């Protein structure tokens, strides 16, 4: 049967083991996960431009879906047999990827994904386990992260996995990070270095999440990429294709945030500003978290004059800044709450594809 006829008959049917809808163009890794899961099951169709409920919205052609699909296939080993093309349904352009059942297991970065019902799942996913009698706050935060996976973007899932790794390290390094109790900063020299590294890592990855989310928004809604900002010919030529340029530009958008200016970042990025997540108190709090990260990454925790501009009391110039694991966990949990708000609102506003 011609693929156009097949799609005309399929659209409107509920998602299942052989059918997946995406309202927008997801990142290549998300596409790769879907392709591999179908190939490892019974094969099937991935249709872009249709909502989860089967509503035909159409897919923007501003970005070339073929390029995203090629990059997705490059992530798979071996590459399954697929067909992909644009089709017209109800007068709107859709993009279809038809996946054939594979003769052998298709791996995505060494991992096996399978189709179960209407979802794609990682086979034999390793469970994050913590010490039975360890610091209970660690498990509470992990449970919070697991709960927030539902309907999360690809960007958020990557962040969750990184944060879970940090929690596992905190649990494993109890003797150095909180030898007496979680509420007391460690006096262990190695523990102080490790605490600074772990804190810096989760703040760095909060920034990475925002960059990745902007990339997903730009793919889903190409018109939001348009602005009065200029780029050089060199910047364009240094990217192999449009997808790579969009990823590069998303990272460039973080410049002010990396310098500790949350207000500047929000002002320059309408896509985030229009979500109305950040109020003044939240902006101030996140800027303080960034300043602590800067102090840990570049000053080994020694308080300088710039730091005192943000923290006007409780700290002394040239003194060592330390935090207990309890305080670090509180700040981690605070960023998780912000991510949950941003991700939920961005998914709804820009109809972003979920990672599941």
Order of alpha helices (4+ residues) and beta strands (2+ residues): alpha-beta-alpha-beta-alpha-beta-beta-beta-beta-beta-beta-alpha-alpha-alpha-alpha-alpha-alpha-alpha-alpha-alpha-alpha-alpha-alpha
